[in-house]
């Protein structure tokens, strides 16, 4: 849930065995989505701050070893600025035999994804703008022949689907939160706050994704 206190070295998981490590320039204990306006969260719920172009502004989790092409990645994000570059990573793996993740796309403020480093996936423009200065629930739902992206916030609920084959990915390397680790200097770091990151080893339905937002917002 990324609700550790400032200075904590570890981000604890709720499944078991996947405790992550806060890198030196990722700062827990920052404000997350809270009640109000989200009654599903605690009034003092916290998240993590990340910075663009900053070395080690990320969270590193051990290999998930999912070995699948049916997976769901979700996160609550609060961009503090427009993203300064394309392909900013949110929940991302680029290690071992896997390149896959939830990210921004080839338009700096549009939600995107990558699967097996296929250009038709990473280069697809979803048209889903992530607004600056507010919390949004974002998600990528991967199926064998389709990916569906979602952006839910107080301004509305949007989705976009992309049809393309997705091969099995092992998820055999480090999973990063807050960056695509292609560049060590943080070129593809997120700029803002992230909270409540989740990974499912199945493809959630649109109703289930909507239910996640409803549970938080009461709407």
C-alpha positions in Angstrom: 0.0 0.0 0.0 3.1 2.3 0.2 1.9 3.7 3.6 5.2 3.4 5.4 6.5 6.3 7.4 9.1 8.7 6.1 12.6 7.2 6.1 11.4 3.6 6.0 13.7 1.4 3.9 11.1 -1.2 2.9 7.7 -1.2 1.2 5.8 -4.2 2.5 3.4 -6.2 0.4 0.1 -7.8 1.3 0.6 -11.2 -0.5 3.9 -12.3 1.1 7.5 -12.6 -0.2 7.5 -9.5 -2.4 8.7 -6.8 0.0 10.2 -4.0 -2.0 13.0 -1.5 -1.2 12.7 2.3 -1.3 15.6 3.7 -3.3 17.4 6.7 -2.0 15.3 9.4 -3.8 11.9 7.8 -3.3 10.2 9.4 -0.3 7.4 7.6 1.6 5.2 9.3 4.2 3.8 11.9 1.7 0.1 12.6 1.4 -1.8 9.9 -0.6 -5.5 9.7 -1.6 -7.4 10.5 1.6 -10.8 10.8 3.1 -12.1 13.3 2.1 -12.7 13.2 -0.9 -12.1 9.4 -1.0 -14.0 7.8 1.9 -12.5 4.4 1.1 -9.1 5.6 2.4 -7.9 6.7 5.8 -7.9 10.5 6.5 -4.1 10.3 7.0 -3.3 7.7 4.2 0.1 8.3 2.7 1.9 7.7 -0.6 5.4 8.1 -2.1 7.0 11.0 -3.9 9.1 10.5 -7.0 11.1 13.0 -9.1 11.9 13.2 -12.8 15.5 13.0 -13.9 16.6 11.9 -10.4 18.8 8.9 -9.8 17.3 6.2 -7.6 13.8 7.9 -7.4 12.0 4.6 -7.6 11.0 1.5 -5.6 12.5 -1.9 -6.4 10.6 -5.2 -5.9 11.8 -8.8 -6.3 10.9 -10.9 -9.3 7.1 -11.7 -9.5 7.7 -14.8 -11.7 4.1 -14.6 -13.0 4.9 -16.3 -16.4 1.7 -15.1 -18.0 0.0 -13.0 -20.6 -3.1 -12.3 -18.4 -2.2 -9.7 -15.8 -3.5 -6.5 -14.3 -1.4 -3.6 -13.1 -3.0 -0.7 -11.1 -1.8 2.3 -9.2 -3.2 5.6 -7.8 -1.1 8.4 -9.2 -0.9 12.2 -8.7 1.2 14.0 -11.3 2.5 17.3 -9.9 3.5 18.5 -13.4 3.1 17.5 -17.0 5.5 14.7 -17.7 8.7 16.1 -19.1 9.2 13.1 -21.5 7.3 10.3 -23.1 7.3 6.7 -21.8 7.5 7.5 -18.1 7.2 4.3 -16.1 4.7 3.6 -13.3 4.9 -0.1 -12.6 7.5 -1.6 -14.8 9.9 -4.5 -15.5 12.8 -4.3 -17.9 15.1 -7.1 -16.8 15.8 -10.7 -17.4 13.6 -11.9 -20.3 10.8 -9.4 -19.6 9.9 -5.9 -20.8 6.4 -5.1 -19.6 4.6 -2.4 -17.6 2.1 0.3 -17.0 3.4 3.6 -18.1 2.8 6.8 -19.9 2.8 6.4 -23.7 4.3 8.2 -26.7 2.3 11.3 -25.8 3.7 12.7 -22.5 0.5 12.9 -20.6 -1.4 10.0 -22.1 -1.5 6.6 -20.3 0.3 3.8 -22.0 1.8 0.3 -21.6 4.5 -1.9 -22.9 4.4 -5.6 -23.5 7.5 -7.6 -24.7 8.9 -4.3 -26.0 6.7 -4.4 -29.1 6.6 -1.0 -30.8 2.9 -1.4 -31.7 2.1 -1.6 -28.0 4.5 1.0 -26.5 3.8 3.3 -29.4 0.1 3.1 -29.3 -1.6 6.3 -28.2 -4.5 5.5 -25.9 -5.8 9.1 -25.9 -6.4 8.8 -22.1 -5.0 12.0 -20.5 -3.9 11.7 -16.9 -4.8 15.1 -15.3 -2.2 17.0 -13.3 -2.9 18.0 -9.7 -5.4 15.3 -8.8 -5.5 11.6 -7.8 -6.4 9.1 -10.5 -6.7 5.3 -10.4 -4.9 4.0 -13.5 -4.8 0.4 -14.8 -3.5 -1.8 -17.5 -5.4 -5.1 -18.1 -3.5 -7.5 -20.3 -5.1 -10.4 -22.1 -3.7 -12.7 -24.8 -5.1 -10.6 -27.7 -6.0 -7.3 -26.1 -4.9 -4.6 -23.6 -7.4 -2.3 -21.9 -6.3 0.9 -20.1 -8.3 2.8 -17.6 -8.2 6.2 -16.0 -10.6 6.9 -13.1 -10.8 10.2 -11.2 -13.3 12.8 -10.0 -13.4 14.3 -13.6 -14.7 11.0 -15.1 -14.1 7.4 -16.0 -12.3 6.6 -19.2 -11.1 3.4 -21.0 -9.3 2.5 -24.2 -8.7 -0.9 -25.8 -5.9 -2.0 -28.0 -6.1 -5.3 -30.0 -2.7 -7.1 -30.5 -1.3 -10.5 -29.5 0.5 -10.5 -26.2 3.0 -13.4 -25.6 3.7 -14.8 -22.2 6.1 -12.8 -20.1 8.0 -14.4 -17.2 8.4 -11.3 -15.0 11.7 -12.8 -13.9 13.5 -9.6 -13.0 13.1 -6.6 -10.7 9.8 -4.8 -10.8 10.1 -1.0 -10.5 7.6 1.5 -9.2 7.9 5.1 -10.3 10.2 4.5 -13.3 11.0 2.7 -16.5 14.6 1.8 -15.7 15.8 2.0 -19.3 18.0 5.0 -18.3 19.8 5.0 -14.9 19.7 8.8 -14.6 15.9 8.8 -14.1 15.0 10.1 -17.6 11.7 8.1 -17.4 10.9 8.7 -13.8 7.4 9.7 -12.7 7.1 13.2 -11.3 4.6 13.3 -8.4 3.0 10.8 -6.0 2.1 7.2 -6.3 0.1 5.0 -3.9 -1.8 1.7 -3.6 0.1 -0.3 -6.3 -1.3 -3.7 -7.1 -0.5 -6.6 -9.5 -2.9 -9.4 -10.3 -1.9 -12.6 -12.1 -5.2 -12.5 -14.0 -7.0 -10.0 -16.3 -9.6 -8.1 -14.2 -12.9 -7.2 -15.9 -14.0 -3.6 -16.5 -16.5 -4.1 -13.7 -13.8 -5.1 -11.3 -11.6 -2.1 -12.2 -14.6 0.2 -11.7 -15.3 -1.5 -8.4 -11.8 -0.6 -7.2 -12.5 3.1 -7.8 -16.0 2.9 -6.3 -14.6 1.3 -3.2 -12.3 4.3 -2.8 -14.6 7.1 -3.9 -18.0 5.8 -2.8 -19.3 6.6 -6.3 
